[in-house]
Amino acid sequence: MLAVPVRRLDPDDDRALPAYAHAGDAGADLLAAHDAKIDPAGGRVLVGTGIAVAIPDGYAGLVLPRSGLALRHGITCLNTPGLVDSGYRGELKVLLINTDPSAPYAVQRGDRIAQLVIQRIDQVEFVEQTELDAARRGDAGFGSTGR
């Protein structure tokens, strides 16, 4: 199992570190470090988690929404997935948006607000070519595979 060092930005913070709700889960829950109110109809707020992580080289963190928040309250992450590069050592923050047309949403300190997935990442070399090899899909783009 990969060990990812975590630093509490406030040493007196007693909230849980990122953790998996169930054995075998891909995403570890991230908790809000402070209260926040998200206005309806597109209101957004940047919520800190109060932690920093040291993701090893060759890996990245992906911040993803929690499906229950989206279903029950219309709360999701605006820039999904949020990318945490291995060289970043600042506070993990989550950009939340409220898609509910009329109800504001109150985030409370300690709420589970997103999930963090640690994923192995390969570096590639981009090689310029004048032509690309043929593929069945070709250059067909958005919506080209049907409904």
N, C-alpha and C positions, 0 to 999 in steps of 0.2 A: 504494500500500500504506500502511495506517495505521501510524504509528510510535507505539509504547507505551514510554515511558521506564521503565526498571527500575533499582532501586537494590539493591546487595548490602548486607545489614545488617552483614555482617562483611567488611571490605575485603580480608582475606586469604583469603577463600573462593575456591577455584579451581574449584568445580563449574560446569557449564554453565548458562547462562541458559535460560529456557523456549525450547524449539525444537520444530519440526515434524519428525517422523520421516521423512515422505515429502512430496514436492511435492504440493500440493493438499489436504493433511490439514486438517481443521477445528480439531483440538485440538493444542495445544503441550504437551509433557510437562513436568510439575512434578516436581522432585527433592526427596527428603527431605534436610533439613539436619542430621539427627541420627538415631541408632539408636533403635529403639523395639520393644517386644515387645507383640503383640496376643494376648491370651488367647482361647482358642476359645469357641464357644457364645455369641457376642454381646459379647465383649470389644471395647472401643473405646479409641482413643488419638488425641489431637490431635497431628499431626506438622507441625512448621514447615518452611517451604521456604527460609528464610533470605533471602527477597527481598520487596521491596515494589514495587508498580507504580503508575503514574499513568495510569489509564484515562481517555481524554478524555471530556468531557461528550458525551452522546448515545450512549454505549456502556456496556456492562457486561461483566463477566467471569463466566463460568459454569464452576464447577469440577465436573468429571465424572469418574466412575470409569474405570479402565483395564480393558478387557474381559478381557485375559489374566490379570490378578490375580484377577478374579472367577471365571473359569473354572477356573484351576489351583489356587487357594488359598482361594476363598471370601471374598476381601478386596474390599470395596467402600466407597464413600463413604456415610456415614450420612445426611447432609442433601443429597441430590442433586436438582437441581443446587445447589451452594453458590453464592450470589450475591455478587459483588464489585461494589459500586457505584462509580461514577466518582469520588466524593468520598473514598473510603477510601484511606489511604496507609500503613496498617500492614502487618505481615508477613502474607503469604498463608499460611494454615494449612489443613490438610486433616484432616477428622474421618473416620478409617478405622474400620471394624467388621469383625470376623472372624466370618463365618457358618459356618465349618467346625465341626462338632459336637465334634471332639476334638483337632485339631492347632493348636497355637499358631503364630503367624507372626512372624518377625523381620524388621523393616524395618531396612535398613542405610543409613547416610548415602550419598547419591548415587543411591539407588534411584528409579526412576520410579514415583510413587505416585498420580498423577492427571493429568488433562488440563485445560488452561485454554482455553476458547473465548471469544473476544472477539466480541460481538454488538452490532449497532446496535439501539438501544432508542428507541422513540417515547414521549414523554410524552403523556398523555391528560387530558382534563377529564371528571370524573364528574358527570353531570347527573341529578339525581333526577327520576323520573317516577312517576306513579301507576299507569301500565300500560306494558307493553313490547309492541312489535310482535310479531305472531304469527310463529312459525317452525315448520318441519316437525317438528323434534324436540320442541318444546314444553318442558315441565319434566321430561321423562324423564331420569333421572340415571344412576347407576352401573349398568353392565351392560345398559343399555337398547338397545344396538345389536346384541345377540346374543353369541354365543360368541366 
